[in-house]
């Protein structure tokens, strides 16, 4: 009796499986990366995150994002040490560059104030070890007017420079 049911079970299983076709994955829709025009910090951070994600080619380790809000050169209320956000970020990035960045890592910089961020990068990379960024890359999201001086500073430290215009 089992011999009669075995072929029927196989045919039934094949019939069920033939009806299970893989559904095609929906096509990815490329979303244009447009920089916020209002200087809203949350919107800018989201935008920068999307730009970083779109430019990870060659990154095999960690990404270190650096962001400066508008008016980062003015002390915030409650800052008892008198340091601005710009000062703190400059100190942080300078220390990272002096200690060197491991190959495969990326430093990503962006701000609604491209000139201020470019000033920070140039200052932090002022006296680099020529191998401080060897095998790593620096992503600068900013204005084309600031691109050349940032690129020169990054390449002097041995890093690969990647530029994305904030538009």
Backbone torsions as a table, in degrees:
resi	resn	phi	psi	omega
1	UNK	NA	-36.6	179.1
2	UNK	-64.3	-27.8	-179.8
3	UNK	-69.6	-26.2	179.2
4	UNK	-76.3	-39.2	-177.1
5	UNK	-78.9	-25.3	-178.2
6	UNK	-59.8	-50.9	179.1
7	UNK	-64.6	-34.0	179.1
8	UNK	-67.0	-40.2	178.8
9	UNK	-64.3	-40.1	179.5
10	UNK	-65.6	-45.9	179.5
11	UNK	-62.9	-40.0	178.6
12	UNK	-64.3	-42.7	179.4
13	UNK	-63.9	-42.5	178.8
14	UNK	-64.9	-37.6	178.4
15	UNK	-64.7	-44.0	179.5
16	UNK	-65.3	-44.5	-178.5
17	UNK	-67.6	-32.4	-179.2
18	UNK	-68.2	-24.6	178.2
19	UNK	-80.2	-10.6	-179.3
20	UNK	-96.1	86.9	176.8
21	UNK	-94.9	147.6	177.8
22	UNK	-70.0	129.6	176.5
23	UNK	-75.5	138.6	179.3
24	UNK	-70.6	139.7	178.0
25	UNK	-67.9	139.5	178.2
26	UNK	-64.2	142.8	-179.7
27	UNK	-64.4	139.1	177.5
28	UNK	-72.8	135.5	177.7
29	UNK	-99.9	119.9	178.8
30	UNK	-74.3	124.3	178.7
31	UNK	-99.9	128.0	179.1
32	UNK	-64.6	135.1	179.0
33	UNK	-88.7	105.5	-177.5
34	UNK	-116.0	125.1	-179.6
35	UNK	-68.9	138.8	175.6
36	UNK	-61.8	143.6	-178.1
37	UNK	-99.4	-8.4	-175.2
38	UNK	-95.8	-4.4	-180.0
39	UNK	76.4	11.0	178.9
40	UNK	-63.7	121.6	-176.0
41	UNK	-58.6	-45.5	-178.2
42	UNK	-62.8	-42.8	179.7
43	UNK	-66.5	-39.4	178.6
44	UNK	-65.9	-42.1	179.5
45	UNK	-64.0	-39.2	177.0
46	UNK	-64.0	-45.5	178.7
47	UNK	-59.7	-47.0	-179.5
48	UNK	-62.3	-39.5	177.4
49	UNK	-60.2	-41.6	178.6
50	UNK	-67.3	-39.4	178.6
51	UNK	-65.5	-43.0	178.2
52	UNK	-60.6	-46.2	179.4
53	UNK	-59.8	-35.0	-179.4
54	UNK	-77.6	-11.5	-175.4
55	UNK	-124.7	38.9	-178.0
56	UNK	-91.1	2.8	-178.0
57	UNK	-55.0	127.6	178.8
58	UNK	91.1	-8.5	178.8
59	UNK	-84.7	119.9	-178.9
60	UNK	-114.1	-3.8	-179.5
61	UNK	-129.4	-120.6	-172.3
62	UNK	-102.3	159.1	174.5
63	UNK	-116.4	130.9	179.3
64	UNK	-114.6	102.9	-178.9
65	UNK	-86.4	141.4	176.9
66	UNK	-128.4	129.8	-176.2
67	UNK	-132.4	138.9	173.1
68	UNK	-122.6	125.7	175.9
69	UNK	-76.2	169.6	171.8
70	UNK	-58.9	152.7	178.1
71	UNK	59.4	32.7	-178.2
72	UNK	-72.3	-9.8	178.7
73	UNK	-90.4	-1.7	178.4
74	UNK	-101.7	133.8	178.1
75	UNK	-61.2	139.3	178.2
76	UNK	-82.8	156.7	177.2
77	UNK	-60.5	136.4	178.0
78	UNK	90.3	-7.7	176.6
79	UNK	-74.1	105.4	-176.0
80	UNK	-81.5	-20.2	-178.9
81	UNK	-89.1	-5.7	177.2
82	UNK	79.7	0.6	179.8
83	UNK	-81.9	143.5	177.1
84	UNK	-91.8	170.8	175.4
85	UNK	-62.4	-37.2	176.6
86	UNK	-59.6	-47.4	-179.6
87	UNK	-59.3	-45.3	-178.9
88	UNK	-63.4	-44.6	-179.1
89	UNK	-68.1	-38.6	177.3
90	UNK	-61.4	-44.4	178.4
91	UNK	-61.1	-43.4	-179.5
92	UNK	-63.2	-50.7	-177.3
93	UNK	-67.0	-40.1	178.8
94	UNK	-59.3	-43.5	178.4
95	UNK	-61.9	-43.0	179.8
96	UNK	-61.9	-45.9	-178.5
97	UNK	-66.4	-40.1	-180.0
98	UNK	-65.6	-33.4	179.7
99	UNK	-81.8	-9.1	-175.7
100	UNK	76.5	155.4	-178.6
101	UNK	-114.1	132.4	-177.3
102	UNK	-67.1	146.8	176.6
103	UNK	-57.5	143.8	179.6
104	UNK	92.7	-10.8	178.9
105	UNK	-88.6	162.6	175.7
106	UNK	-131.6	136.0	168.9
107	UNK	-103.2	124.1	-177.6
108	UNK	-117.2	127.2	-175.9
109	UNK	-122.3	134.2	175.8
110	UNK	-161.2	154.2	-178.0
111	UNK	-167.0	151.7	171.8
112	UNK	-65.5	-19.1	177.0
113	UNK	-106.6	85.4	-175.4
114	UNK	-58.6	-41.5	-178.5
115	UNK	-63.4	-42.3	178.9
116	UNK	-64.1	-41.7	178.6
117	UNK	-66.4	-40.1	177.2
118	UNK	-62.3	-41.1	176.8
119	UNK	-59.0	-42.6	180.0
120	UNK	-62.9	-46.9	-179.0
121	UNK	-62.0	-47.2	-179.6
122	UNK	-61.3	-42.8	179.0
123	UNK	-66.1	-42.2	-178.4
124	UNK	-68.7	-28.4	-179.0
125	UNK	-100.5	18.4	-172.1
126	UNK	-59.1	-44.5	-178.7
127	UNK	-127.5	65.9	-173.9
128	UNK	-81.8	154.9	165.5
129	UNK	-70.0	134.2	-177.8
130	UNK	-60.9	-13.5	178.9
131	UNK	-113.1	13.0	-175.9
132	UNK	-59.6	-32.7	-177.7
133	UNK	-117.9	19.5	-177.5
134	UNK	-58.3	125.2	179.0
135	UNK	83.0	1.0	177.8
136	UNK	-116.3	174.9	-179.7
137	UNK	-134.7	157.3	179.0
138	UNK	-123.9	123.1	177.1
139	UNK	-101.1	123.4	176.4
140	UNK	-115.4	119.9	178.5
141	UNK	-106.6	107.5	-174.5
142	UNK	-168.5	-153.9	-176.8
143	UNK	-92.2	142.5	176.4
144	UNK	-57.4	-26.0	178.8
145	UNK	-63.9	-24.9	-178.7
146	UNK	-99.8	-7.4	-171.7
147	UNK	-60.0	-49.6	-172.7
148	UNK	-62.8	-43.5	-177.3
149	UNK	-72.0	-33.1	176.3
150	UNK	-69.2	-42.6	179.8
151	UNK	-60.1	-43.0	179.5
152	UNK	-61.5	-41.7	-179.8
153	UNK	-66.5	-42.2	-179.3
154	UNK	-66.7	-45.9	-178.1
155	UNK	-68.1	-28.6	175.9
156	UNK	-65.0	-25.3	178.7
157	UNK	-93.7	5.3	175.9
158	UNK	85.1	10.2	-178.2
159	UNK	-92.6	159.2	173.3
160	UNK	-84.9	130.3	-177.5
161	UNK	-98.6	131.1	175.3
162	UNK	-125.2	127.4	-179.1
163	UNK	-116.6	134.8	172.7
164	UNK	-128.8	122.7	178.4
165	UNK	-71.9	128.3	175.2
166	UNK	-79.8	103.9	-178.2
167	UNK	-133.8	NA	NA
